Amino acid sequence: MKQKIVRRASALVLAGCLLAGAALPAFAASAKEEVIYVNLDASGTVTGVYAVNSFAVQAGDTVTDHGSYTAVRNMTTTDPLEHSGDTVTAAVAEDGKLYYEGTMDTATALPWLVKLTYTLDGAEIAPEELGGKSGALTIRLQVSRNPDCTGDFFDQYALQVTMTLDTDRAQNIVADGATMANVGSNKQLSYILLPGSDSDVTVTADVTDFAMNAISLNGVKLRLNLGLDGADLTGMLDRLQSGSVQLDDGANALADGIAQVQAGLDTLNGKSGELTGGSAKVKAALTQMQTALNGVSASTDQLTTLLDASTQIQNGIAQLDAGAAQLDEQVSYDAYKAILKENGLDLDQLKDGNAKAMEQLEQLARVMPQLKDVILLLKGSSANIDAMETYLNTVHDGVAQLHAGSSTLNSQYGQFDAGVRQLANALTGMLGNLSVLTDGVNQLASQYGQLDSGLNAYTDGVAQLKAGVQQLTDGAAQLTAGTGELRSNVSGIDMSDQLDSLLAGLNGSSEVESFTSAENTDVSAVQFALQTVAIEAPAPAAEPEAAPVALTFWQKLLKLFGLYKG
């Protein structure tokens, strides 16, 4: 995983450099430049290797260069070159640039081994047979280290691969990892192959009468001079690890707080049965009294039952109001923040830290796209905190309404209970006045039906609130699982050595090694240009020429004088 992060970070930086046309470093006037040209067949086999060497010279200079060449050619003037063994000498007649070409053995060990394979309609096909064919084509390019090549070219040089497909001949082109550009009617595919790693590229397309231009692979020394300090990057990782710990601790504290809220609601919901049961008894007692009084009958036993039930209801409502008051005090985002702060986690600081971390990681993600997953987790953390604030504030508003209702209910029922007791006392001393008693009980029974309906609606609301908090509990469990995984993954990242190695590789070495010979020490630049042959569609068959008509002697004679019209 760490290697993938390093390689992907390198790919992003290298792509920016190569695609922006990064220039090679400046060189001294007397330094040498080498461009190694390599001809490949369509399968990637080397068919020719040529080195073009250039020097900045002055008249009268004698240039001595080294390389294992089978032939040399002066490309600047017609002056001959002295070639003896691995040494080439040129006498310079005028100021300017000297270019000479050296032909190298095709067996020369290049830094890269290139292999191209072609599959048409699922069957491998030789490239020389592919021209003019139609079907589902797959082109696979494999580039690997050549163990026979000395020097650090494979580890220091990047390859820019360019492949061009004619869109009149190739449709539905799929090239994962490629940068695609339209060049006229062609689709140009570009890949950046990083130093020090093998590469495997696949391109698919539906082709008709197939033909393809040459594939080019251009190698340049990777030297980006980013100016980055490994300590800065590791410092960001340290802050990320610390933030993940705080986030996980906060998520667990949140889950604990929600559990406390849920416990309070469980207790409150458990009292609902007593409350509705007592209310049902009061309603039944009132109905029974109403029936008895309407039958011109009254009983002090029924009054005692009524007073006991009213007392039970009043106590239940008082307990309900106390529970609602406690819930109103505890269930709020501010209370939740205070609890977390007491436990060492300040949500405001955490959100601010997340925002800063995301800002830093957004910059870092340009070189390490793997950190985008961490950015998403941090965004998810901040979103969860905001969602928790919204949810708890919404719940708090509901609980506040619940508390207001319970307080009003408690106050009003106190008045109601006082009226019941006053009525009971009056009935006890005034049983003779049954008409007044009957009217009062009838009115009380009628009004109590509304109160009983309200109590049942209230307990239903408590049950719904409990269900909502259960969903919040489930969400908190998922959050703690995610933050725990983030904490575990981030805490296991130790990239100090990898980052130092990565930055050292990206900044590159200032020394340039000659490819043609280790004896060449004053070299400012070495480039590689590899190119395959094109795959061409076969030319249409020529129409056969008409066979000459045999003329008779008289026809030949007439034709000699221009009189033959045949």
N, C-alpha and C positions, 0 to 999 in steps of 0.2 A: 504493500500500500504506500509506504514511504517513497519507494523508487518511482511509483507512478506519479506521486505528487511532484517529485523533483523533475521527472521527465516532462510532465505536462507544463510545469512552470517554465522549463527551458524552451519548450515548443512555442509558447505564447511570446516569449521575449525574442526568440530567434525569428519567428514569422514576422514580427514587427520590423526587425532589422532588415531581413532579406527583401521583403516585399516593399519596403520603403527605399530600397536601393542603397544600402549602407556602403560607404566607400571604404576601400582598403587603406591601411595606414600609410602615412607619407614615408618616403625612403630617401636616402642620400643620393646625390647625383651619380656616384660611382657604383651604387648597389645594383645587383642583378635581379631581374624578374624572370620567373619561369611560368609558362603556361603549358600544361601537359594535355595534349589532344589524344583522345582514344577513340578508335573506330570499333564499333561492336556490330555483330550481326543481329538479326531480329530476335535471337534467343539470348543475347547478352554475352556471347563468346567474343573475346578480344581478337580483332583481325589486324589491328595496326596501332602503334604507339609512337607519338611524335612529341618532341619537346621543342618549343619555340622559346629561345633565350634572348633577352634584350638587355642592353647596357646603355647608360648615358655616357658618351665619350667625347673626347676632344682630338683634334688632328694631331697625329704623332703618337697617340697612345698605342700600347700593345695590350690586347685583352687576352687573358689566359683563363680558360674555363675547363671544367672537367665533367665527363659523363660517358656512360657506356653506350656508344652509338655504332650502328652498322654503316651509317653514311651521314655526312653533314652538308649543309647548303647555306651559302650566304644569301640572305633575303634582302639585304640593303643595297649592296653593290655587286658588281661582277668580280670583285677581287676574290681570289681563292683563299680558302682557309687551310691552315696546317692541322692535320689530324693524325696524331700518333698515339696509339693505345687509347687511354681514357682522357687524353689531353687535347684540347682544341685551342689554337692560337690564331689571332687575327690582328693584322696591322691596320690601324685606323688612319684614313687619309683626310677626313674632314670632320668637323664638329657635328654633333647631332646624336642620333640613336643608331645603335648597331643591333640588327636582328639576325639570328642564324637559327636554322632548324636542324635538329639532330633526330635521325630515325633510330628508334630503340627496338630491341628485340620484342616480338609479340609475346614472348614468355615472361617479360618483365612483370614482377609482382606488384600489382596495383593495390592501393589500400582497401578497395572494395571488390567483392565478388558479386557480379550481377547475373541474375537468372530471370528470364522472361518465359512464361508458358501461356499457351492460348488454348481455350476450350470452346468448341462450337457445338451447341445443342447437347451439352453434357459430355462430349467426347473430345479428348485432347487432339489437337491438330498441329502439324508442323507449320511454322510461319510462311515458308515458301509455298505452301498449298492454300494459304488463307486468302490471298488476293482474289477479289471477285466473288467470294462466297457470301451467303446470306444466312441469317439465323440468330440465335441467342448466343452472344459472344461474351466470354469472360477472359480478361487480361490480368495476369498475376505477375507482379514485379517483386522479386525478393532481393534484398541487398544485405550482405553480411560481411563480417570482418575477414580479410584475407590473412591467414596466419603466417604466410610466407613473406609478407611485406614488413620491412623494418621501418622504424620511426613511429611517431605518434600521430600520423596523418588521420587515421580512422577515429582517434579520440579527440582531435582538434579541429577537424574539418566537417562542415555540414554540407549536405547535398540538396540542391534545389532541382527537383525533377519536374520536367514539363512534358506533357503529353497532349497532342492536339487531335481532335476528332472532327471530321466533316459531318455537320448535322444533316446534310442531304443523304449521307450514307449510314449514320448512326443516330438512333432515337432512344428515348427512355434511358438516358445515361445515368448510372448510379456510381458515385465515386466517394465513398465515405472518407472524410478527413482531407479532401482536396479543396483548394480554392478554385472556383470556376469563374471563367471570364469569357465573354463573347468577343471573338475576333473575326469580324465579318460573318461569314456563314459557318465558321468553326467554333467549337467549344474547346477552350484551352483549360486543361487541368494542371494545377500546380501543387506540389507537395514539398514540405520541408522535412528532410530526414536528418535527425539529430546526430551529433557526434557520439561515438561510443556505444551505439545501440544498433542491433539488427532491425531491419524494417521489412514489412510485408504489406504490399499495397494491392488492392483488387479493384478493378473497374469492370462494370457490366454494361451491356448495351444491346439493343436489337439492331442488327446491321443488315444492309442491303448492298450487294455488289461492293464488298468491303475493300477499302484502301486506307492507309494511314501514313502520315508524315513521320519522320524520324523522331524518336524519343531522346530527349537530351537530359543529361545529369551533370550539373555544374557544381563543383566543389570549391568552397571558399573557407578560409580559416575563420573560426568563430572568435570574434573579439569585440565585445559589446561595451565594455567599460561603463557598467551601470552605475557605479558609485554607491552601491548598496553595502550596508554593514550587516554581517550576520548577527551581531548583537542586537541590532534594531529589530530584525525579524524574530529572533528568539524572545526578545522582550515582549513583542506582540503576542507570541504564543503563550508566554507566561501569564500575561493579562487575560488571555482567552481561557486558560486553564483555571485561573482564580475566579473569573466570572462564572464559569460553568459550575464551580463548587458552590458559589453564592446562589446561583440560580436553582441548583438542586436542593440546597438547604431551604431556600424560600418556598419552593414547590412543596416540600415535605411539611414545612410549617403551615402552609396554606391548607394542605390536606388535614392536618391536625385541627386547625381552626374550624374547618367545615364539619369535621367529626363531632366537635363540641356543639356546634349549632344543631346538627342532626340529633344528638342526644337530647338537647333541650326540646326540640320539636317532638321527639318520641314521647317524652314525659307529658308534654302538653296534649298530644294526641291521645295518650292513654287516659287522660282525665275527661276526654270528650264523652266517653260512655257514661261516666257518672253524671255529667252535666245533663245530657239528653235524657238519661234514665230518670233523674230527679224531676226534670221538666215534664216528662210524661206522667209521673205520679201526681204532680200538681194539677196538670190538666185533667187527669182522671178524677182526682178529688173534687175539683171544681165542677166537673160534669155530674159527678155523683151528688154533690150538694145541690146543684141546680135542679136535678131530677127530684131529689127529696123535698126541696122547698116548693117546687112547683106542685108536688103532691101534698102540700100543707103539712110538711113534716120536717123537723130539724133535729140534729143530734150533736151534742157536745163532742162525741167521739170523732165525728167527721171534722169538727173544728180543730181538734188536737192533731189529727192527721194532716190537715191543711197547714197548720203552723209548723209541724215537724218538716214537712216537705219544703215549705218556703225557706225554713232555716237551712236545709240541705242545699237548696238552690243558691241561696245567698252565699254560703260558704264556698260552693263550687265556683260561683262567678268571681268571688274574691280571689280564689286560687288561680283561676283563669286569668284575671287581670294582672295579678302579680307575675305569673309566667310570661304574659305578653309584654309587661314592662321590662322584665329581664331580657327577653328576646329582642325587644326594641333597642335596648342598650348595647347588646352584644352583636347583633347582626347588622353590621354596616362596614363599608369599605374602610372608613377611618379607624374603626375598632380593630379591624383585621390588620391594617397597617401598623397600628400601635402594638398589637401582639407580636407581629413579626419583628418590629423594631426592638422590642424587649428581648427577643431571641437573637438579636445581632444582625438582622437583615432589614435594611432600609430600601423599600420598594422604589422610592423616588430615585435614590442613588443607583439602584440596580437598573432601572429604565434608562437613566442617563448613561450609565456604564455600557449598557447594551447598544445605545445609539452611537457612542464613541467607538466601541469595539467594531460595530458594523461599518462605520465610516472608514476605520483603519483597514478592516478586512476587505472592504470593497476595493481599496487600492491594492492590497496584497493579492486579491483574487485575480488580478490581471496577470500575475505571474504564477499563481497557484489556484487554478479553477476549482480544485478539490475543496477549497475553503468556502465555496458557494453553498455547500451543504450546511456548513457551520453557520453562515450568514442566515440561511433559511431558518435554522433552529433558533438563532437569536431573535429574528423577526417574529417567529412563532411565540417565543417567550414573552416579548413585549406585547404582542397581540393578546396573549393569554392574560397578562396583567391588566390590560385595558378592558378585556372582556369580563374579567373578574370584577373590576371596578364597576362596570356597567351593571353586571348581574347583581352584585351585592347592594348597589344603590337602589336597583329596582326592587330587590327583596326587602330592603330596609323601608322603602316607601310603602310596600304592602304590609309589612309588620307594623309600621307606624299607624297605618289605617286600622289594622287589627287591634292595636293597643288603644287607639282612640275609641274604637267601637266597644272594646271590653270595658274601658273606663266609663263610658256613657252607660253601658249596660249595668255596670256595678252600681253606679250612682242612682240610676233610675230604678233598679230593682230594690235598692235600699228604701227608696220612697214607696215602692210597691209593697215591700214587706211590712213597712210601717203601717201602710194602709190596711194590709191584711190583718195585722195584729190589732190595729184600732177597730177594725170591723169585727174581729173575733171577740174582743173585749165588749164591744157594744152588743154583739149577739148574745154573749153570755148573760149580760144584764137585761137584755131586751128581747128575749125570745118571744115575747108576746107580740112584738111588732113584726110579724112575719111578712107582711106586705112589703115593708121597707127592706127587710133582709133579702127577700126574694129578688126584688129589683136590683139590689146591689150585687148579689151573687150572679145574676144573669148578665149584668154589665161586665163584672170581673171575668166571667168565663168567656165572654165574647172577645175581650181585649187580650186575654191570655193566649188565645189561639194564635194571634199574630206574634206574640213573644216567643211561643214555642217554635213556630216556623223559623223565626230569626235565629234561635239557638241552634237548630239543626243545620241551617245554612252556614252558620259560623263554624261549626265543627267540620262540615264538609270543606270549608276553606282551609282549615288547619290541615286536613288530610292532603289536599292538593299541594299546599305549601311543602309538606313533608315529602311528597313525591318529587317536587321540583328540586329540593335539596339533595335527594337521592341521586338525581341526574348530575347535580353539581359534584357530588362525591365521586361518581363514576368518572367524570371529566378530570377531577383532580388526580385520580388514580392513574389515568392515562398520561397526564402531565408529568407526574413524578416518575413514571416509567421512562418517558422520553428524556427528561432531564437527567435521570440516572444513567441512561445509555450515553448521552452526550458527555456527562462527567467522566464515565469510564473510558470512552474513546479518546477524549481530548487529553485526559491525564496520562494516557499511554503514549502520547506523541513526544518523542525526544529527537529533534531534528538538528541539534547543534552541529554534529559532524557532517550530516548530509547537506545542511545549508552552507557551511563553510566550503565544502567540496563543490557544491553547485555554483556558488558565487565565484570561486576560483576558476571553474571551467568556463563560466560565462564571460568573465573579464579577460580570459585567455592569457597566453604567454606573449611577451614582446618579441621573443626570438622566433625567427622563421627558419625552418629547416629545409635545405635543398633536397629535392626529390631525385635529381639526376646524379648527384654524387655528394658524399659526406665531406669531400675536400673543398666544396664551395661553401665558404663561411660568411661571405658578405652578400646575403640574399634578403631583399626587402619584401618580396611577395611570391607566393606559389599558388597557382590556380590549376584546377582540373576541369577539363571539358570532355565529357563522354557523350557519344552519340551513336544511336543504332542506325541501321539502314531503314529506309522507308519500306512499307508493304504496299506494293502496287497491284492494281487490278490488271489482268492480262489485256493486251491490246486486241481490238476486234480483228478477226481474220480478214486478210486482204482478199478482194475479189480476184478470181483467176483471170489471167489475160486470155483474150480470144486467140485461138490458134491461127497463124498466118495462112492466107488463101494461096494455093499454088496457081501460078499464072502460066498460060500457054505461051508458045513462042510469039504468036501474033499479038497477044495481050501485052507481053513485055515490050514488043516493038512499038505498039501504040502508046504505051505508058512513057516510053523514052521521049516521044515527041509531045507529050502532054495531052494526048487524044483519048487515053483510056479513062472511062468514067466508072469503072467497077469499084 
